[in-house]
Amino acid sequence: MEKRVLFRSTWLPWVLIAPQLAIIGVFFFLPAGQAVLQSFQLEDAFGMSREWVGLENFRQLLTNPDYLGSFQRTAVFSVLVAGIGIVVSLALAIFADRIVRFAMVYKTLLIVPYAVAPVIAGVLWVFLFSPSIGVVTYYLGRLGITWNHLMNENQAMALIVLASVWKQISYNFLFFLAGLQSIPKALIEAASIDGAGPWRRFWNIQLPLLSPTTFFLLVINIVYAFFDTFGIIDAATQGGPGQSTSILVYKVYLDGFKALDLGGSAAQSVILMAIVIVLTVIQFRYVEKKVQY
Amino acid sequence: MQFKQLGLAACMLATGLAAQAQTEIQWWHSMTAVNNEWVNDLAKQFNESQKAYKVVPTYKGSYPESMTAAIASFRAGNSPHILQVFEVGTATMMASKGATVPVGKVMKDAGADFNPGAYIPAVAAYYTAPDGQMLSFPFNSSTTVAYYNKDAFKKAGLNPDKLPTTWPEVFEAAKKLKASGHSCPMTLAWQGWTQLESFSAWHNVEFATHKNGLAADGYKARLKINSPLHVRHIDNLAQAAKNGEFVYRGRNADAQASFTSGDCAMIQTSSGYYGDVAKNAKFAYGLAPLPYYPDVKGAPQNTVIGGASLWVMSGKKPEEYKGVAKFFEFLSQTKVQAASHQRTGYLPITMAAFELTDKSGFYQKNPGTDVAVNQMIRKVTDNSRGIRLGNYLQIRTIEDEELEQVWAGKKTGKQALDSIVTRGNELLARFEKSYKK
């Protein structure tokens, strides 16, 4: 069933959405358009000379094995961040939903990490896992695990996944909690009367009813992993060791903001944008069909 | 009526202020902690020494960050007057003709007293264009030196008064430190700078073609760091890493904390790290020149400079440039330079400042502080004048990435260095293409 509101006026709807359109235009379409333009140019840092190079920037990227290698890393990273982030925060939301006493305290504590800037999150985790002074490293050492993310690629990946997930859990948690609380109590009570245990109630009632939230969070988390994690990586591993944690967005940041290669960086961000658009379309066309509203 | 009077009064006040107002000179820098205080003190001293100009120093983040900020502001038409740029960004600044004004020109136009010949040759050569024009003002120049924990040396049965001078001696010391139970005998900071750049100049071998990028056609430079000597050295370090005698502690300056805390016994890093060690090290320490391979002819030569220089941005008023020139004149004074050198551990930059410091007895009182200077004040060769390459920040990242794989035992020295050369040269070719003559 489609819901539709009919406006008789021809101009009123446009006026009503104008502020939103203006914001999207200034903060999304304008910079995105500029990125597309710059991706076809070779430019010095100060913009004193600008040369039209056509697809050269893209050709250079796509023939570079190091760049192609970072697609796979980005995929692994995004799946881990989105997957772990959603599962853990769903579990936390379910527990928080059941708590009767001090619920506010738990909720607040779970939401706090969202207020932490990505770079700070990266630094915090690096302190905990620092090979020379880290607290966690010390206890892992006593368990017989040598932690050195400066040398071990898998540990470096684990570290940035951990920091990124931790940072995003609050956001996911809030949405899941709101979703759980909007499920009519009557449904759950009816199921209880019919003899359904907690697990059954979760699996057959709460989870399906949460599917719109889960789907929304899946999209948001993938976008988060793709775009918002460069601060964490810069603070934690700087893409190393080797290039094991240099994911696509980190290379965009490094080449554009630190190395001032605007053309190359713009081409990368155009590719990144294309990937996320395709992913989002796929998600809406295929995954959303399984969502029950 | 009252409003009119008020308005008139306001107007008069405004014109009065304008007549008195000092010309403000914006100075963006990247100095933190003790060095930030130093920069602020310099501006304060200058502002108090005269009335016409006011220098306003602003911390704009790390070197790459402040450079990015300045570029963004330049594109928006409100750049600072003076920008501190690290050596890695020098080629980028030089390539951006029109965005900056050569310091030589600023000084000449203002009729200021300025003698590029006063500078230590390796410093002056680095910031001078092939046509002889000095492009930026040498400010905080540093070079690479070695620091040793003498207490740890004593514990390992090594002579703390005879610090190692060659690589074989360093590896030998690392072995003994390891045997004495030390968990981190040696670490390295700024691995690309200390182990490839300075290493090349120190052994008088080519780092890149076209005089390491300093020649008139330096934009055509390509890397040469996969020579047998480079391979041998990186393989030696790889072996030490395998034995636990060299412990990798991260990129850039990350490893420094391990030395100051006493965790690692030997480190090679910037001479600008001296202030930190002097303030925070709770053990006896010593400075020494970088080690070298005694069988290499011509070694030791001199080490290359790092640190930063001050660039003057274009598009400002003549009056403001006059202020910049006055400020640089102030900074050029021998006593100011000598004081800065003694305070920070950066190089004295001019011979006069070095001699003044020497005469004051500073080097006797603070043994080791002259190491960096002695490493620099030598007759330079084409291999040792400095390294100035385009896209250099990305090349440094490539060096980090590849060397890390050697330390982890995933690549041999040869494989990693070949890869640095191939990947780096792609970036250099890109720079050459965007370069406008």
Contacts between the chains, C-beta under 8 A, distances in Angstrom:
chain1	res1	chain2	res2	distance
A	42	B	430	7.6
A	42	B	433	6.5
A	42	B	434	4.9
A	43	B	434	7.2
A	44	B	92	7.5
A	44	B	95	5.7
A	44	B	96	5.4
A	44	B	434	5.6
A	44	B	435	8.0
A	44	B	436	7.6
A	45	B	67	8.0
A	45	B	71	5.3
A	45	B	92	5.3
A	45	B	96	5.9
A	46	B	71	5.8
A	46	B	74	5.6
A	46	B	75	7.2
A	46	B	96	4.1
A	46	B	98	7.7
A	46	B	99	3.9
A	47	B	74	7.9
A	47	B	75	5.4
A	48	B	96	5.3
A	48	B	97	6.6
A	48	B	98	4.9
A	48	B	99	5.7
A	48	B	436	7.6
A	49	B	434	7.1
A	49	B	436	4.7
A	51	B	434	6.9
A	60	B	426	7.7
A	60	B	430	7.4
A	64	B	426	7.7
A	66	B	423	7.1
A	131	B	249	7.4
A	132	B	184	7.6
A	132	B	249	6.7
A	132	B	257	7.8
A	132	B	258	5.5
A	132	B	261	7.6
A	132	B	263	5.4
A	133	B	261	7.5
A	150	B	248	5.7
A	150	B	249	6.8
A	150	B	250	5.3
A	150	B	404	7.5
A	151	B	248	6.4
A	151	B	404	7.4
A	151	B	407	6.5
A	151	B	408	4.8
A	152	B	408	7.6
A	153	B	408	7.9
A	238	B	251	5.5
A	238	B	252	8.0
A	238	B	397	8.0
A	238	B	400	7.7
A	239	B	397	7.4
A	239	B	401	7.3
A	240	B	251	6.5
A	240	B	400	6.4
A	240	B	401	6.4
A	240	B	404	5.4
A	241	B	401	7.9
A	241	B	404	4.1
A	241	B	405	7.2
A	241	B	407	8.0
A	241	B	408	6.1
A	242	B	401	5.1
A	242	B	402	7.5
A	242	B	404	5.3
A	242	B	405	4.7
A	242	B	408	7.5
A	242	B	410	7.2
A	243	B	401	5.2
A	246	B	401	7.8
A	254	B	394	7.6
A	254	B	397	6.7
A	255	B	394	6.7
A	257	B	64	7.4
A	257	B	65	8.0
A	257	B	68	5.3
A	258	B	64	4.3
A	258	B	68	7.2
A	258	B	393	5.8
A	259	B	64	7.9
A	259	B	391	6.4
A	259	B	393	4.4
A	259	B	394	4.4
A	259	B	397	7.6
A	260	B	67	7.3
A	260	B	68	6.8
A	260	B	71	6.6
A	260	B	92	6.3
A	260	B	393	7.6
A	261	B	391	6.5
A	261	B	394	6.9
A	261	B	430	7.6
A	264	B	430	7.7
